[in-house]
Amino acid sequence: MQKQLQRGRKPPHPIRKASLFTVLFFLGLFLAGIALDEPARVLEQARQICLSCIGIG
Amino acid sequence: MELIRKWVQIVAGFLMNGYWLFPWSRNIYQGPLKVFCAPGLNCYSCPAATTYCPIGSLQHFMAGLRFSLDAGQYYFGLYVVGSMGLLGGFFGRMICGWACPFGFFQELLHKIPSPKFAIPSGLRYLKYAILLLFVILLPLLALDEFGAGSPWFCKYLCPAGTVEAGLPLLLLRPELRETIGFLFYSKFAIMVAFIVWAVLASRPFCRVACPLGAFYALFGRVRVVKLRLDPHRCTNCGACHRVCPMGVKFNESPDDTECIACLACMERGCQFGAISLDLCGVPLGASGTEKHLPAADKRGCSG
């Protein structure tokens, strides 16, 4: 009976741990960037038009 | 599902380009939303852009790294790489298929009736060289007389920048037209070449030259959301090859780095329920049932 139940049961789907570790690693980088005040630098760059970057000037 | 994807592409395009006051302000958006990363390739000098382009920003960090270190500021671009990695870790190249405005633009171009051609698969590796050289190494190492680097990809290659920023800014500010020269014309020629190629072949820029696509492709095996192949249901009939806009042979390489998870193979290709969506190892969607054919017909369909 026990064997029959085991046979009928679908195998469990293992969680992909590599996916979770990858996300956690980049979350760490993201938070480190915030700690280094990089968002302010990003905002400063993104608010300016870099004409030579788009082939003008 | 294809209709949903189209709507997601449209909404994502509008969210990333939602500043429609630019004809009056004659300037780009400069508000606080620009601290957020655009998931797709979307030039932040586009007058309507509301977010920053990760590839553009990363090049600026690389180009200014020596200056910032000399000034005692430790700006390595971790915030940008972290943002890109979080997006890539969750979605990988699914972003190319669902949220990249330039990818959507190429899809629309490909709908123009014309002879269609395949793209040689070996060209896919060019985008990794572009990522390494034009986005990281050249901005970091090729310095001018003042010790500053340049954003090489934006400056010399990016056709999205020409479409979204170069041309609109020339229309918006006529005084800039006097300053254009060889650099602009060469970028314009690159843009025209990719536009013509996108009419003739499916997503050529994504497949051959996009450095953001190359970065997201690195997450092909480990991304949270991905497509899964059930080998017990697959008959190797090849239907998934024929509908794939990226030229992926899904039954042969289910972790192919080119897969943009547009779900065309799952929805329109596979008749046997062999392809399903998978969230961190847990299957979602249509893996449970064969869609149309009974089991007896599966044996007959192998080519």
Interface residues (C-beta under 8 A of the other chain):
Chain A: H13 P14 I15 R16 A18 S19 L20 T22 V23 F25 F26 L27 G28 L29 F30 L31 A32 G33 I34 L36 E38 P39 R41 V42 L43 Q45 A46 R47 I49 C50 L51 S52 C53 I54 G55 I56 G57
Chain B: N27 I28 Q30 P32 K34 V35 C43 Y44 S45 T51 Y52 G56 S57 H60 F61 Y74 Y75 F76 G77 L78 Y79 V80 V81 G82 S83 M84 G85 L86 G88 G89 F90 S150 P151 C154 K155 C158 G161 T162 A165 G166 L169 L170 L176 T179 I180 L183 F184 S186 K187 F188 F219 R221 V222 R223 V224 C280 G281 V282 P283
